[in-house]
Amino acid sequence: MISAHCKSILGGVLLAAVLALPVAAPLHADTIESKLDRLGKLKYLKVSDLKAVSSGGLLKIQATFENTDNTTQRLYYRFKWLDKDGFNAWDDEAWKVTELIGYQKQAIQTVAPTPKATDFRIEMQSPEQGLFGGRAIDSKP
């Protein structure tokens, strides 16, 4: 039978072992705003949550886009990957598009294409909100 003293020591050893396990380290605490490049005015679209970790030598990002209006909004976005000196670490990505219905939140995840990418920016634009004169690209004047 194990004594209470031995159980206490064993519990301490297990706790120390768990705390010593390697975990993905969060990146330095920047504001969400500092990571966004808006192309035009985005009145109803925003990034409401942003997480970034470096794991396995690659930067992993999760961004939550939010539509704060009751109408469907189209969002174009792409990630710009930067090296430790703030220079581009990779070629520009193609634009991705998503539609958010009224008051919808949508989380997207991505992984940096190279270990050289230690930072990022999210470029965002919306044809419904100012970049194209406040009207959709395919609408007629």
C-alpha positions as CSV (number, residue, x, y, z in Angstrom):
1,M,0.0,0.0,0.0
2,I,1.3,3.5,-0.8
3,S,1.5,5.9,2.0
4,A,-0.1,9.4,1.9
5,H,3.4,10.9,1.8
6,C,4.4,8.9,-1.2
7,K,1.1,9.8,-3.0
8,S,1.8,13.5,-2.4
9,I,5.3,13.1,-3.8
10,L,4.0,11.1,-6.8
11,G,1.3,13.8,-7.5
12,G,4.0,16.5,-7.4
13,V,6.2,14.6,-9.9
14,L,3.2,14.1,-12.2
15,L,2.3,17.7,-12.1
16,A,5.9,18.8,-12.9
17,A,6.0,16.3,-15.8
18,V,2.7,17.7,-17.3
19,L,4.0,21.3,-16.9
20,A,7.2,20.4,-18.7
21,L,5.4,19.1,-21.8
22,P,6.1,21.2,-24.9
23,V,3.1,23.1,-26.2
24,A,2.6,25.4,-29.1
25,A,3.7,28.8,-27.9
26,P,1.4,31.8,-28.6
27,L,3.0,34.6,-30.5
28,H,3.6,38.0,-28.9
29,A,0.4,39.9,-28.1
30,D,-0.4,42.2,-30.9
31,T,-3.9,43.7,-31.3
32,I,-6.2,42.4,-33.9
33,E,-6.2,45.8,-35.6
34,S,-2.4,45.7,-36.1
35,K,-2.8,42.5,-38.2
36,L,-5.4,43.9,-40.6
37,D,-5.0,45.7,-43.9
38,R,-8.4,47.0,-45.0
39,L,-8.7,48.0,-48.7
40,G,-11.7,50.3,-48.5
41,K,-14.2,50.9,-45.8
42,L,-15.6,47.8,-44.1
43,K,-18.5,49.1,-42.1
44,Y,-20.2,45.8,-41.3
45,L,-17.3,43.2,-41.6
46,K,-14.7,42.8,-38.9
47,V,-12.3,40.3,-37.4
48,S,-13.8,39.5,-34.0
49,D,-11.2,37.0,-32.9
50,L,-7.7,36.2,-34.0
51,K,-5.3,33.5,-32.7
52,A,-1.8,32.7,-33.9
53,V,0.6,30.0,-32.7
54,S,3.9,28.6,-33.9
55,S,3.9,24.9,-33.9
56,G,6.2,22.5,-35.7
57,G,8.1,25.4,-37.1
58,L,5.1,26.9,-38.9
59,L,2.8,29.7,-38.1
60,K,-0.9,28.7,-37.7
61,I,-3.7,31.3,-37.8
62,Q,-7.4,31.2,-36.9
63,A,-9.4,34.3,-37.7
64,T,-13.1,34.8,-37.0
65,F,-14.8,37.1,-39.5
66,E,-18.1,38.7,-38.3
67,N,-20.9,40.4,-40.2
68,T,-22.5,43.0,-37.9
69,D,-25.3,43.8,-40.3
70,N,-28.6,41.9,-41.1
71,T,-27.8,41.7,-44.8
72,T,-25.5,39.2,-46.5
73,Q,-22.0,40.6,-47.0
74,R,-19.3,39.3,-49.4
75,L,-15.7,39.4,-48.1
76,Y,-12.5,39.0,-50.1
77,Y,-9.4,38.2,-48.0
78,R,-5.9,36.9,-48.2
79,F,-2.9,36.4,-45.9
80,K,0.3,38.3,-46.4
81,W,3.2,36.3,-44.9
82,L,6.1,38.3,-43.4
83,D,9.6,37.3,-42.2
84,K,11.2,38.4,-38.9
85,D,12.3,41.6,-40.5
86,G,8.8,42.5,-41.9
87,F,9.6,41.6,-45.5
88,N,7.4,39.3,-47.6
89,A,8.3,35.7,-46.9
90,W,6.1,34.3,-49.7
91,D,4.4,35.4,-52.9
92,D,1.0,37.1,-52.6
93,E,-1.8,34.6,-52.2
94,A,-4.9,34.6,-54.5
95,W,-7.9,36.3,-53.0
96,K,-10.4,34.1,-51.3
97,V,-14.1,35.0,-51.1
98,T,-16.7,34.1,-48.5
99,E,-20.2,35.3,-47.9
100,L,-21.5,36.0,-44.4
101,I,-25.3,36.1,-43.9
102,G,-26.7,38.6,-41.4
103,Y,-25.0,38.5,-38.1
104,Q,-23.0,35.4,-39.0
105,K,-19.5,34.6,-37.6
106,Q,-17.2,32.4,-39.6
107,A,-13.8,31.0,-38.4
108,I,-11.2,30.3,-41.0
109,Q,-7.8,28.6,-40.4
110,T,-4.6,28.6,-42.3
111,V,-1.0,27.6,-42.0
112,A,2.0,29.6,-43.3
113,P,3.5,28.2,-46.4
114,T,7.1,28.5,-45.1
115,P,8.9,28.4,-41.8
116,K,10.4,31.8,-42.8
117,A,7.0,33.4,-42.1
118,T,7.0,34.6,-38.5
119,D,4.3,37.3,-38.9
120,F,1.3,38.0,-41.1
121,R,-1.3,40.5,-42.2
122,I,-4.9,39.8,-43.3
123,E,-5.8,41.9,-46.4
124,M,-9.6,42.4,-46.6
125,Q,-12.0,44.1,-49.0
126,S,-15.7,44.0,-49.8
127,P,-17.5,45.2,-52.9
128,E,-20.6,46.0,-50.8
129,Q,-18.7,48.4,-48.6
130,G,-16.9,51.2,-50.4
131,L,-14.0,49.8,-52.4
132,F,-16.1,49.8,-55.5
133,G,-18.2,52.9,-54.8
134,G,-20.5,51.1,-52.3
135,R,-21.9,48.7,-54.9
136,A,-21.2,45.1,-55.8
137,I,-18.6,44.5,-58.6
138,D,-21.1,42.9,-60.9
139,S,-23.9,45.4,-60.3
140,K,-24.9,48.0,-62.9
141,P,-24.7,51.7,-62.2
